[in-house]
Amino acid sequence: MASSITFVIIGGGLAGAKAVEALRDSGFDGQLSLFAEETHLPYERPPLSKEYLAGKKSLTDFTVQNSDWYRDHGVDLRLGSRVSAVNAGEHTVALPDGTTMRYDKLLLAMGSASRRPSIPGSDADAVYYLRTYDDAVSLDSVLTEGSSLAVVGAGWIGLEVAAAARQRGVDVTVVETAKQPLVAALGETVGEVFARLHRDHGVDLRLEAQVEDITTTGGKATGLKMRDGSAVPADAVLVAVGAQPNVELAEQAGLAMGDGGVLVDASLRTSDPDIYAVGDIAAAEHPLFGCRIRTEHWANALKQPAIAAAGMLGNPGEYAELPYFFTDQYDLGMEYVGHAPGFERVVFRGDVAGREFVAFWLDGDHRVLAGMNVNIWDVLDNVKALIRSRNSVDPDRLADAEVPLAELLG
């Protein structure tokens, strides 16, 4: 690869950091520039709502590489630098100082931002969102023993923060519009497991509840006013109602959009042959499921960049990893793998009440679409194999913990 070639990566999170690693590891010796809006070195985001708030990790523990690595590998790392535009026709990006930089290949890895609903009072003091390290620092400062926190949204971030807060002696109320937590991700049946988990740990969980506004006094949040007329007093409010992919640059560049993100093929190439996209923004064709999948999970940010880097270097591959995510809440640790938007039923194996079980999402042909292991740590490979096999399984045998999962592979 000629050293006069320039690759540009936009996005300073895990995906951007892994992209420059993959390019250098693959022998690319050209100009390599990484633009990051935050002033911190690229870092992983899952610890923000998990180990950081639990006091188990600091920023350096989940920073991908130190500054010496970028210098030693000849990476032009520009922190606190926002690219304002992409001109795909001219192969240039517009920089904050008004200049432009030409690229031969461009990788978009901008991630997501916290979704901000139009709730009155949502911009008041003591209202928090959690997406960046600075957000986590601010939230950490108010989770003190004896204080109270109202969480709007019972998704992954909301529940993980609720767990961390309860373990720090904070009184927590979580309000959610759906019938159960995590309905969009897991469905109502498995969502109920998480509802019981949080109630068992003292969370006031209010389901099918609508927030009217965030109440304030002197510009500072004091809690929630609910549509049923009830009130939730709180010293702080966390709004955790999902993420919004940062696709503005892709839209402005004229790239094909859909499925909530940037349309890419299995090699993670966009509609422009010189532009690739990874992570939260990428709606990627999946060779196993035969559809496009866009997920906002750590695993994509970790693993997709290597495939994109290969494509940028002229060696396109396929990103065929199964969607994967994990969580740790109180005494519950779990891993979820697969993709099951159209599942027909859920089959449980193990002790659901004791929170040691595996759940399987099946389609109408009894094929395993996804699986989740809860506090059981030796089954993930078999769950993946069941999903990849596309074989129909006997639900009764699947539920029987005495039947080894390997026997169901056929």
C-alpha positions as CSV (number, residue, x, y, z in Angstrom):
1,M,0.0,0.0,0.0
2,A,1.6,3.3,-1.1
3,S,2.4,5.6,1.7
4,S,0.8,8.5,-0.2
5,I,-2.6,7.0,0.4
6,T,-4.8,8.6,3.1
7,F,-7.4,6.9,5.2
8,V,-9.7,8.9,7.5
9,I,-11.7,7.6,10.4
10,I,-14.5,9.7,11.9
11,G,-15.4,8.7,15.4
12,G,-13.3,8.4,18.5
13,G,-15.0,5.5,20.3
14,L,-14.1,1.9,20.5
15,A,-14.9,1.3,16.8
16,G,-12.6,4.1,15.6
17,A,-9.8,2.9,17.8
18,K,-10.2,-0.7,16.6
19,A,-10.2,0.5,13.0
20,V,-6.8,2.2,13.2
21,E,-5.5,-0.9,15.1
22,A,-6.7,-3.2,12.4
23,L,-5.3,-1.0,9.6
24,R,-1.9,-0.8,11.1
25,D,-1.9,-4.5,12.0
26,S,-2.7,-5.3,8.4
27,G,0.3,-3.4,7.2
28,F,-1.3,-0.1,6.0
29,D,1.5,2.4,6.2
30,G,-0.2,5.4,4.6
31,Q,-1.5,8.6,6.3
32,L,-4.1,7.6,8.9
33,S,-6.2,10.2,10.7
34,L,-8.7,9.6,13.5
35,F,-11.1,12.4,14.4
36,A,-12.7,12.3,17.9
37,E,-15.3,14.8,19.2
38,E,-14.4,14.0,22.8
39,T,-11.2,15.2,24.4
40,H,-10.5,11.8,26.0
41,L,-8.6,9.0,24.3
42,P,-10.9,6.5,22.7
43,Y,-12.5,4.3,25.3
44,E,-15.1,1.6,25.7
45,R,-18.6,2.7,26.8
46,P,-20.2,-0.4,28.6
47,P,-18.2,0.2,31.8
48,L,-19.8,3.7,32.2
49,S,-23.1,2.2,33.4
50,K,-21.5,-0.9,35.0
51,E,-18.0,-1.0,36.6
52,Y,-17.4,2.8,36.7
53,L,-20.5,3.6,38.6
54,A,-19.9,0.6,40.8
55,G,-16.5,2.1,41.7
56,K,-14.6,-0.9,40.2
57,K,-12.9,0.8,37.2
58,S,-11.5,4.1,36.3
59,L,-11.2,5.7,32.8
60,T,-7.7,4.3,32.2
61,D,-9.0,0.8,32.8
62,F,-11.3,1.0,29.7
63,T,-9.3,3.3,27.5
64,V,-8.4,1.3,24.4
65,Q,-4.8,2.5,23.9
66,N,-2.7,5.1,25.6
67,S,-1.4,8.2,23.7
68,D,2.0,6.6,23.1
69,W,0.4,3.9,21.0
70,Y,-1.1,6.4,18.6
71,R,2.2,8.2,18.3
72,D,4.2,5.1,17.9
73,H,1.9,3.8,15.2
74,G,1.9,7.1,13.3
75,V,-1.8,7.8,13.8
76,D,-2.8,11.4,13.4
77,L,-5.2,11.5,16.4
78,R,-7.3,14.7,16.7
79,L,-9.2,14.8,19.9
80,G,-11.9,17.4,20.5
81,S,-12.2,17.7,16.7
82,R,-15.6,17.5,15.0
83,V,-15.8,16.9,11.2
84,S,-18.5,19.2,9.9
85,A,-19.1,17.8,6.4
86,V,-18.1,15.0,4.0
87,N,-17.9,15.7,0.3
88,A,-18.0,12.3,-1.2
89,G,-17.6,13.6,-4.8
90,E,-14.3,15.4,-3.9
91,H,-13.2,12.8,-1.3
92,T,-12.8,15.5,1.4
93,V,-13.9,16.1,4.9
94,A,-14.4,19.6,6.3
95,L,-12.4,20.3,9.5
96,P,-13.2,22.7,12.4
97,D,-10.6,25.2,11.4
98,G,-12.2,25.7,8.0
99,T,-9.7,23.5,6.1
100,T,-10.4,20.3,4.3
101,M,-8.6,16.9,4.2
102,R,-8.6,14.6,1.3
103,Y,-9.1,10.9,1.8
104,D,-8.8,7.8,-0.4
105,K,-11.0,5.7,1.9
106,L,-13.2,6.9,4.7
107,L,-14.6,5.0,7.6
108,L,-17.6,6.4,9.6
109,A,-17.8,5.3,13.2
110,M,-19.7,8.1,14.9
111,G,-21.7,6.0,17.3
112,S,-24.9,7.3,18.9
113,A,-26.1,10.0,21.2
114,S,-28.6,9.8,24.0
115,R,-32.2,10.2,22.7
116,R,-33.7,13.3,24.2
117,P,-37.5,13.2,24.5
118,S,-39.6,16.3,24.4
119,I,-40.5,16.2,28.1
120,P,-40.9,19.6,29.8
121,G,-38.0,20.1,32.2
122,S,-35.7,17.7,30.4
123,D,-33.0,20.3,30.1
124,A,-33.1,21.4,33.8
125,D,-30.2,21.1,36.2
126,A,-29.9,17.6,37.9
127,V,-31.3,15.9,34.8
128,Y,-28.7,13.5,33.5
129,Y,-28.1,11.5,30.3
130,L,-25.4,8.8,30.0
131,R,-23.4,8.4,26.9
132,T,-20.0,9.8,27.5
133,Y,-17.4,9.6,30.3
134,D,-18.1,13.2,31.3
135,D,-21.8,12.2,31.6
136,A,-20.8,9.3,33.9
137,V,-18.6,11.6,36.1
138,S,-21.5,14.0,36.5
139,L,-23.9,11.2,37.4
140,D,-21.5,9.5,39.7
141,S,-21.2,12.7,41.8
142,V,-24.9,12.6,42.7
143,L,-25.4,8.9,43.5
144,T,-24.7,9.3,47.2
145,E,-26.1,7.2,50.0
146,G,-29.6,8.3,51.1
147,S,-30.2,10.4,47.9
148,S,-33.0,9.6,45.5
149,L,-32.9,9.0,41.7
150,A,-35.8,8.8,39.2
151,V,-35.0,6.9,36.1
152,V,-37.1,7.5,32.9
153,G,-36.8,4.3,30.9
154,A,-36.2,0.6,31.8
155,G,-33.8,-0.2,29.0
156,W,-30.2,-1.5,29.5
157,I,-28.8,1.9,30.6
158,G,-31.6,2.7,32.9
159,L,-31.6,-0.7,34.6
160,E,-27.8,-0.8,34.9
161,V,-27.7,2.6,36.5
162,A,-30.6,1.7,38.8
163,A,-28.6,-1.4,40.0
164,A,-25.4,0.6,40.6
165,A,-27.4,3.3,42.4
166,R,-29.2,0.8,44.7
167,Q,-25.9,-0.8,45.6
168,R,-24.7,2.6,46.6
169,G,-27.7,3.1,49.0
170,V,-29.7,5.4,46.6
171,D,-33.5,5.3,46.6
172,V,-34.4,4.5,43.0
173,T,-37.7,4.8,41.1
174,V,-37.8,3.6,37.5
175,V,-40.7,4.5,35.2
176,E,-41.4,2.7,31.9
177,T,-44.1,3.0,29.3
178,A,-44.1,-0.7,28.4
179,K,-45.6,-3.6,30.2
180,Q,-42.2,-4.9,31.2
181,P,-38.6,-3.7,31.2
182,L,-36.5,-4.5,28.0
183,V,-39.6,-5.4,25.9
184,A,-38.0,-4.3,22.7
185,A,-34.9,-6.4,23.3
186,L,-36.2,-9.4,25.1
187,G,-40.0,-9.5,25.0
188,E,-42.5,-9.4,27.9
189,T,-41.8,-12.9,29.2
190,V,-38.1,-12.4,29.8
191,G,-38.6,-8.8,30.7
192,E,-40.5,-9.9,33.7
193,V,-37.4,-11.6,35.0
194,F,-35.7,-8.2,35.2
195,A,-38.8,-6.6,36.7
196,R,-38.6,-9.1,39.6
197,L,-34.8,-8.7,39.9
198,H,-35.1,-4.9,40.5
199,R,-38.1,-5.1,42.7
200,D,-36.3,-7.7,44.8
201,H,-33.5,-5.2,45.3
202,G,-35.8,-2.4,46.4
203,V,-36.4,-0.5,43.2
204,D,-39.8,1.2,42.9
205,L,-40.6,0.0,39.3
206,R,-43.6,1.6,37.7
207,L,-44.6,0.0,34.4
208,E,-47.1,1.3,31.8
209,A,-46.4,4.7,33.3
210,Q,-46.3,8.0,31.4
211,V,-44.2,11.0,32.4
212,E,-46.0,14.3,32.1
213,D,-43.0,16.5,32.9
214,I,-39.9,16.8,35.0
215,T,-40.7,19.0,37.9
216,T,-38.3,21.8,38.8
217,T,-37.7,24.3,41.5
218,G,-35.3,27.2,40.7
219,G,-34.3,25.5,37.5
220,K,-33.3,22.3,39.2
221,A,-35.1,19.0,38.8
222,T,-37.1,17.8,41.8
223,G,-38.7,14.7,40.3
224,L,-41.4,13.6,37.9
225,K,-45.0,14.4,37.4
226,M,-46.8,11.4,36.0
227,R,-49.9,11.5,33.7
228,D,-52.0,9.6,36.3
229,G,-51.5,12.5,38.6
230,S,-48.9,10.8,40.9
231,A,-45.5,12.3,41.7
232,V,-42.0,10.9,41.9
233,P,-39.8,13.1,44.1
234,A,-36.1,12.8,43.4
235,D,-32.8,14.6,43.9
236,A,-31.8,13.7,40.4
237,V,-33.4,12.4,37.2
238,L,-31.8,10.1,34.6
239,V,-33.4,10.1,31.2
240,A,-32.5,6.8,29.5
241,V,-35.0,6.3,26.7
242,G,-32.6,4.9,24.0
243,A,-30.0,6.1,21.7
244,Q,-30.1,8.1,18.4
245,P,-27.4,7.0,15.8
246,N,-25.2,9.9,14.7
247,V,-26.0,9.7,11.0
248,E,-26.0,13.4,10.0
249,L,-22.7,13.3,8.2
250,A,-23.8,10.2,6.3
251,E,-27.0,11.8,5.3
252,Q,-25.3,15.0,4.2
253,A,-22.8,12.9,2.2
254,G,-25.7,11.4,0.2
255,L,-25.2,7.8,1.4
256,A,-28.0,5.4,1.1
257,M,-29.9,5.3,4.4
258,G,-32.4,2.9,5.9
259,D,-33.3,0.6,8.8
260,G,-32.4,3.4,11.2
261,G,-28.9,3.9,10.0
262,V,-26.4,3.8,7.1
263,L,-27.0,0.9,4.7
264,V,-23.9,-1.2,4.3
265,D,-23.3,-4.6,2.7
266,A,-21.8,-7.6,4.5
267,S,-18.3,-6.1,4.0
268,L,-19.5,-2.9,5.7
269,R,-19.2,-0.8,2.6
270,T,-21.8,1.9,2.0
271,S,-23.4,2.9,-1.2
272,D,-20.2,4.9,-1.9
273,P,-17.4,2.4,-2.7
274,D,-14.8,4.5,-0.9
275,I,-16.8,4.9,2.3
276,Y,-17.4,2.3,5.0
277,A,-19.5,2.4,8.2
278,V,-19.3,0.4,11.4
279,G,-20.8,0.3,14.9
280,D,-24.1,1.8,16.0
281,I,-24.8,3.6,12.7
282,A,-24.3,0.6,10.4
283,A,-27.4,-1.3,9.1
284,A,-25.5,-4.3,7.8
285,E,-26.5,-7.2,5.6
286,H,-26.2,-10.4,7.6
287,P,-25.3,-13.5,5.7
288,L,-27.0,-15.9,8.2
289,F,-30.2,-14.1,8.9
290,G,-30.7,-12.7,5.4
291,C,-31.7,-9.3,6.5
292,R,-30.1,-6.0,7.6
293,I,-29.2,-5.7,11.3
294,R,-28.3,-2.5,13.1
295,T,-27.6,-2.9,16.8
296,E,-26.0,-0.5,19.3
297,H,-23.9,-3.1,21.0
298,W,-20.3,-3.2,22.1
299,A,-19.5,-6.3,20.1
300,N,-20.1,-4.6,16.8
301,A,-17.8,-1.7,17.7
302,L,-15.2,-4.3,18.8
303,K,-15.3,-6.6,15.8
304,Q,-16.7,-4.9,12.8
305,P,-13.7,-2.6,12.2
306,A,-11.4,-5.5,11.2
307,I,-13.8,-6.4,8.4
308,A,-14.1,-2.8,7.3
309,A,-10.3,-2.3,7.4
310,A,-9.9,-5.4,5.2
311,G,-12.4,-3.9,2.7
312,M,-10.6,-0.6,2.7
313,L,-7.4,-2.4,1.9
314,G,-9.0,-4.2,-1.1
315,N,-9.7,-7.6,0.7
316,P,-13.4,-7.5,1.4
317,G,-14.8,-10.1,3.8
318,E,-18.2,-10.6,5.5
319,Y,-19.2,-9.6,8.9
320,A,-21.0,-12.8,10.0
321,E,-20.8,-12.5,13.8
322,L,-24.0,-13.1,15.7
323,P,-25.3,-10.0,17.5
324,Y,-24.1,-10.2,21.1
325,F,-24.5,-8.1,24.3
326,F,-24.2,-8.6,28.0
327,T,-25.2,-7.0,31.3
328,D,-24.4,-7.2,35.0
329,Q,-27.1,-6.1,37.4
330,Y,-26.8,-7.0,41.1
331,D,-26.2,-10.8,41.3
332,L,-27.4,-11.3,37.7
333,G,-24.9,-11.6,34.9
334,M,-26.1,-12.6,31.4
335,E,-25.1,-12.9,27.8
336,Y,-27.5,-12.6,24.9
337,V,-26.6,-13.8,21.4
338,G,-28.7,-13.9,18.2
339,H,-31.4,-11.9,16.5
340,A,-35.1,-12.6,17.2
341,P,-37.4,-9.8,16.2
342,G,-40.1,-12.2,14.9
343,F,-39.9,-14.9,17.5
344,E,-42.9,-17.1,18.2
345,R,-42.1,-18.4,21.7
346,V,-39.6,-18.4,24.5
347,V,-38.3,-21.7,26.0
348,F,-36.6,-21.7,29.4
349,R,-34.1,-24.3,30.6
350,G,-33.0,-24.2,34.3
351,D,-34.1,-22.3,37.4
352,V,-35.8,-19.1,36.3
353,A,-36.9,-18.1,39.8
354,G,-33.3,-18.6,41.1
355,R,-32.0,-16.7,38.1
356,E,-29.8,-19.5,36.8
357,F,-31.2,-20.4,33.4
358,V,-30.9,-20.2,29.7
359,A,-33.7,-18.7,27.6
360,F,-34.2,-19.5,23.9
361,W,-36.2,-17.5,21.3
362,L,-37.8,-19.8,18.7
363,D,-39.5,-19.1,15.4
364,G,-42.6,-20.9,14.1
365,D,-40.4,-23.8,12.8
366,H,-38.8,-24.3,16.2
367,R,-35.5,-22.9,15.0
368,V,-33.4,-21.1,17.7
369,L,-33.1,-17.4,16.7
370,A,-31.4,-16.2,19.9
371,G,-30.4,-17.4,23.4
372,M,-29.6,-15.8,26.7
373,N,-27.6,-17.5,29.5
374,V,-28.2,-16.1,32.9
375,N,-25.6,-16.9,35.6
376,I,-24.6,-20.0,33.6
377,W,-21.3,-19.6,31.8
378,D,-20.5,-22.8,29.9
379,V,-23.2,-22.8,27.2
380,L,-22.6,-19.8,24.9
381,D,-20.7,-21.8,22.2
382,N,-23.5,-24.4,22.0
383,V,-26.2,-21.7,21.9
384,K,-24.3,-20.0,19.0
385,A,-24.1,-23.4,17.3
386,L,-27.8,-24.0,17.6
387,I,-28.5,-20.6,16.1
388,R,-26.1,-21.1,13.2
389,S,-27.4,-24.7,12.5
390,R,-30.9,-23.3,11.5
391,N,-32.2,-26.7,12.6
392,S,-35.6,-27.3,14.1
393,V,-35.4,-28.4,17.7
394,D,-37.8,-30.2,20.0
395,P,-38.9,-27.5,22.5
396,D,-39.4,-30.1,25.3
397,R,-35.9,-31.4,24.9
398,L,-34.5,-27.9,24.7
399,A,-36.2,-27.1,28.0
400,D,-34.8,-30.3,29.7
401,A,-31.6,-29.4,31.4
402,E,-30.7,-33.1,31.5
403,V,-30.4,-33.1,27.7
404,P,-27.0,-31.7,26.6
405,L,-27.4,-28.9,24.2
406,A,-24.8,-30.5,21.9
407,E,-27.3,-33.4,21.3
408,L,-29.8,-30.9,19.8
409,L,-27.4,-29.9,17.1
410,G,-28.3,-32.9,15.0
